[in-house]
């Protein structure tokens, strides 16, 4: 009782901003406590919202097949394979307890580097790397490419083509001289040494953002990415690049072009998608260079961050684990070691 009185007296002396920060901290502790107790159940409910289905073949003719390490296992009568409640998810093949995954997800939400998250969770750097990309592989599937409608702004941005993470001992041969630390692309303008990220953004906040090619974007690339993903009654706003002209004509879309050297065409502009690119590059800067083969993961991570930007950190932590465990994705480490650059 005496301690409570002392604490009350101390709290009364705190300025308002420190008091609010303390209340937020206490609320976060309580929220994380409730998250850990309910997360297991919520992941199972999300994964099997349409009933118990086999993650290998999608059939629903499954039956219980005993338990292993406290997890219920199942047998599929269709493909004759066994699986657990966490098969084909980031938590599959992992010997780490759920508490470690919650702590790691919290670090991802807070923007920790791979090394810092490794220290916070108590794992090695290599494990931290695989944990991040196991989650992001699944988030990429969860987010999907998406679709847009209404007034749609379209543009592209570029990132340096990076072979980071490829090693001679795995048989990789560098197709160009390595760039030294701090050195960027030597060629001026758009070249094959840059990765094109095509983006479309509508007024409802729906985003399409994918790495599609190296160098300048072409009509065929636009068609491959956007076919079936832009409503036929949409109005598209773009710059004056000729690929967009042909794309809009062939897909019979109302096309508002921003003339070269101008920022608007009447009430139409591409300011929102340009702002999206600016914020994306600012967010990417903390990762200090991203291997092109993992660029799709980071683009979808940013889309996820934008989609849940209004949520509290504790809710984001829960959501990123649930959303990564919802789709059925093979997250074996061997898949990362064999990964090559692929474009949408």
C-alpha positions in Angstrom: 0.0 0.0 0.0 2.9 2.4 0.8 4.4 1.7 -2.6 1.2 2.5 -4.3 1.0 5.9 -2.5 4.6 6.7 -3.4 3.9 5.8 -7.0 0.8 8.0 -7.1 2.8 10.9 -5.7 5.5 10.3 -8.3 3.0 10.2 -11.1 1.6 13.5 -10.1 5.0 15.2 -10.5 5.4 14.0 -14.2 4.7 16.4 -17.0 1.8 15.6 -19.3 3.9 14.3 -22.2 5.9 11.9 -20.0 2.7 10.7 -18.4 1.0 10.0 -21.7 4.2 8.1 -22.8 4.1 6.0 -19.6 0.4 5.2 -20.2 1.1 4.1 -23.8 4.0 1.9 -22.5 1.7 0.2 -19.9 -1.0 -0.3 -22.5 1.5 -1.9 -24.9 2.7 -4.3 -22.2 -0.9 -5.4 -21.4 -1.7 -5.7 -25.2 1.3 -7.8 -25.9 0.4 -10.1 -23.0 -3.1 -10.6 -24.5 -1.6 -11.1 -28.0 0.6 -14.0 -26.8 -2.3 -15.7 -25.2 -4.6 -15.5 -28.2 -2.2 -15.6 -31.1 -2.1 -19.3 -31.6 -5.9 -19.6 -31.8 -6.2 -16.5 -34.1 -3.6 -18.0 -36.5 -5.4 -21.3 -36.7 -8.8 -19.5 -37.3 -7.3 -17.4 -40.0 -5.5 -20.3 -41.8 -8.5 -22.6 -41.7 -11.4 -20.0 -42.0 -12.9 -22.2 -44.7 -12.5 -25.4 -42.7 -9.7 -27.9 -42.3 -8.1 -28.1 -45.7 -4.8 -29.7 -46.8 -2.1 -27.1 -47.4 -0.5 -29.4 -50.0 -3.4 -30.1 -52.3 -6.3 -28.0 -51.0 -8.6 -30.9 -50.3 -10.9 -30.9 -47.3 -10.9 -34.7 -46.7 -8.6 -34.6 -43.7 -8.5 -36.5 -40.4 -6.6 -36.1 -37.2 -3.3 -38.0 -37.1 -1.9 -37.6 -33.5 0.2 -34.9 -32.0 3.9 -33.9 -32.2 5.6 -31.3 -30.0 2.1 -30.2 -28.8 0.8 -29.5 -32.3 -2.1 -31.4 -33.8 -1.2 -33.3 -37.0 -3.5 -34.3 -39.8 -3.6 -36.8 -42.6 -5.0 -35.9 -46.1 -7.0 -38.7 -47.7 -6.6 -37.1 -51.1 -2.8 -36.6 -51.5 -1.8 -39.0 -48.6 0.4 -36.3 -47.0 0.5 -35.3 -43.4 0.7 -31.8 -42.0 0.3 -29.7 -38.9 -1.6 -26.5 -38.1 1.5 -24.5 -39.0 2.7 -26.4 -42.1 3.7 -24.1 -45.1 4.0 -21.1 -42.9 6.9 -19.1 -41.4 6.5 -21.1 -38.1 7.0 -24.4 -40.0 10.3 -26.2 -39.5 11.1 -23.6 -36.7 12.5 -24.7 -33.3 11.9 -21.2 -31.9 9.0 -20.7 -29.5 6.1 -18.4 -30.4 7.4 -15.8 -28.0 10.6 -15.4 -30.1 8.5 -14.9 -33.2 6.3 -12.3 -31.5 9.5 -10.4 -30.4 10.9 -10.6 -33.9 7.7 -9.4 -35.5 7.7 -6.4 -33.0 11.2 -5.6 -34.2 10.1 -5.7 -37.8 7.2 -3.3 -37.0 9.7 -1.0 -35.2 12.0 -1.1 -38.2 14.9 -2.9 -36.6 17.8 -4.0 -38.8 18.5 -7.7 -39.2 21.4 -7.5 -36.8 19.6 -5.4 -34.2 16.6 -7.8 -34.3 19.0 -10.7 -33.9 20.4 -9.1 -30.7 16.9 -8.3 -29.3 15.5 -11.8 -29.9 18.7 -13.7 -29.1 19.3 -15.5 -32.4 22.2 -15.4 -34.9 22.3 -12.9 -37.8 21.7 -15.7 -40.4 18.6 -16.9 -38.5 17.4 -13.3 -38.2 17.7 -13.0 -42.0 15.7 -16.1 -42.7 13.1 -15.1 -40.2 12.6 -11.8 -41.9 12.3 -13.3 -45.4 10.1 -16.2 -44.3 7.6 -13.6 -43.0 8.0 -11.4 -46.0 7.6 -14.3 -48.5 4.2 -15.0 -46.9 3.2 -11.3 -46.7 3.9 -11.0 -50.4 1.4 -13.8 -51.1 -1.0 -12.3 -48.6 -1.0 -8.9 -50.2 -1.0 -10.1 -53.8 -0.5 -7.7 -56.7 -3.9 -6.0 -56.1 -6.2 -4.0 -58.3 -7.2 -0.4 -58.8 -10.2 1.6 -60.2 -11.6 5.0 -60.5 -9.0 7.8 -60.9 -5.7 5.9 -61.1 -2.2 7.6 -61.1 0.5 5.5 -62.8 4.2 6.0 -62.9 7.5 4.1 -62.4 10.6 4.5 -60.2 14.0 2.9 -60.3 16.4 1.1 -58.0 20.0 0.0 -58.7 20.3 -3.5 -60.0 22.0 -5.4 -57.1 23.5 -8.8 -56.9 24.1 -8.5 -53.2 24.1 -11.9 -51.4 25.3 -14.0 -54.4 28.6 -15.7 -53.9 31.3 -17.4 -56.1 31.2 -20.5 -53.9 27.6 -21.1 -55.0 28.6 -20.9 -58.7 27.5 -17.3 -59.3 29.4 -15.3 -61.9 29.2 -11.6 -61.6 28.0 -10.2 -65.0 29.6 -6.8 -64.4 32.4 -5.3 -62.3 31.3 -4.9 -58.6 30.4 -1.5 -57.4 32.4 -0.4 -54.4 30.8 0.9 -51.2 29.2 4.3 -51.6 29.4 4.1 -55.4 26.3 4.2 -57.5 25.5 3.6 -61.1 28.0 5.2 -63.5 25.7 5.6 -66.5 23.5 8.6 -66.7 19.8 8.3 -67.2 17.8 5.1 -67.3 19.9 2.0 -68.2 19.8 -1.8 -67.9 21.6 -1.4 -64.6 18.4 -0.1 -63.0 15.3 -2.0 -61.9 12.0 -0.5 -62.9 9.3 -0.6 -60.3 5.9 0.1 -61.9 3.2 1.6 -59.6 -0.5 2.5 -59.8 -2.4 4.2 -57.1 -6.1 5.1 -56.9 -8.0 7.5 -54.7 -9.1 4.7 -52.3 -5.5 4.0 -51.4 -5.3 0.7 -53.4 -1.7 0.2 -54.6 -0.1 -1.9 -57.3 3.7 -1.8 -57.0 5.9 -4.5 -58.6 9.4 -4.8 -60.0 8.8 -5.5 -63.6 12.0 -5.2 -65.7 15.4 -3.5 -66.1 15.7 -0.2 -67.9 12.8 1.6 -69.5 9.3 0.2 -69.2 7.6 -1.0 -72.4 4.0 -1.5 -73.5 4.3 -5.3 -73.2 5.5 -4.9 -69.6 2.5 -2.6 -68.8 0.2 -5.1 -70.4 1.6 -8.0 -68.4 1.3 -6.3 -65.1 -2.0 -4.4 -65.4 -4.1 -6.6 -67.6 -7.3 -7.5 -65.6 -6.2 -5.3 -62.6 -7.5 -1.9 -63.8 -11.3 -1.4 -64.0 -12.4 -0.7 -67.6 -14.2 2.5 -66.4 -11.1 3.9 -64.8 -9.4 7.2 -65.7 -5.6 6.8 -65.8 -3.2 9.7 -65.2 0.4 9.3 -66.5 3.3 11.2 -67.8 3.9 11.5 -71.5 5.8 8.2 -72.0 4.6 6.6 -75.3 4.1 3.1 -73.7 1.2 4.5 -71.6 -0.4 6.0 -74.7 -0.5 2.6 -76.5 -1.6 0.8 -73.3 -4.5 3.2 -72.7 -5.6 2.9 -76.4 -5.5 -0.9 -76.5 -7.3 -1.3 -73.2 -9.8 1.5 -74.1 -9.1 3.5 -70.9 -9.7 7.2 -70.5 -6.2 8.6 -70.5 -5.1 12.0 -69.0 -1.5 12.7 -70.0 0.7 15.2 -68.1 2.7 17.0 -70.7 6.5 17.0 -70.4 7.7 19.9 -68.3 4.3 20.3 -66.5 2.9 19.0 -63.2 -0.8 19.0 -64.0 -3.3 18.6 -66.8 -6.2 20.6 -65.6 -7.4 18.9 -62.4 -5.4 15.8 -63.2 -1.9 15.0 -61.8 0.4 12.2 -60.7 1.5 13.9 -57.4 0.2 11.1 -55.2 2.1 8.3 -56.9 5.2 10.5 -57.0 4.8 11.1 -53.2 4.4 7.3 -52.8 7.8 6.8 -54.6 9.5 9.4 -52.5 8.2 7.9 -49.2 9.2 4.4 -50.5 12.8 5.4 -51.2 13.0 7.2 -47.8 11.7 4.0 -46.1 14.1 1.8 -48.1 17.2 3.9 -47.2 17.5 2.4 -43.7 18.1 -1.1 -45.2 21.3 0.2 -46.9 20.9 -1.5 -50.2 18.5 -4.3 -51.1 19.4 -7.3 -53.3 17.2 -7.2 -56.4 16.1 -10.8 -55.9 14.5 -9.7 -52.6 13.1 -6.4 -53.8 9.5 -7.8 -54.3 9.5 -8.7 -50.6 10.4 -5.2 -49.5 7.9 -3.6 -51.9 5.1 -5.7 -50.5 6.3 -5.1 -47.0 5.9 -1.3 -47.7 2.4 -1.9 -49.1 1.5 -3.8 -45.9 3.0 -0.9 -43.8 0.9 1.6 -45.7 -2.3 -0.5 -45.4 -2.0 -0.7 -41.6 -0.3 2.7 -40.8 -3.1 3.8 -38.5 -2.9 0.8 -36.2 -0.9 0.7 -33.0 2.4 -1.1 -32.9 1.0 -4.0 -30.8 -1.8 -4.6 -33.3 0.6 -4.4 -36.2 2.8 -7.0 -34.5 -0.1 -9.4 -34.1 -1.4 -8.7 -37.7 2.0 -9.3 -39.4 2.2 -12.8 -37.8 -1.4 -13.7 -38.6 -1.2 -12.4 -42.1 2.1 -14.2 -42.8 0.7 -17.5 -41.4 -2.6 -17.3 -43.4 -1.4 -18.3 -46.9 0.2 -21.6 -47.5 3.8 -20.8 -48.6 6.8 -23.1 -48.6 9.4 -21.4 -46.4 12.2 -23.9 -46.5 15.7 -22.3 -46.2 16.8 -24.1 -49.4 14.4 -21.9 -51.4 16.3 -18.8 -50.3 19.7 -20.2 -51.2 18.5 -21.0 -54.8 16.6 -17.7 -55.3 17.3 -15.8 -58.5 16.1 -12.4 -59.8 12.5 -12.6 -61.1 10.2 -9.9 -62.4 6.4 -9.8 -62.3 
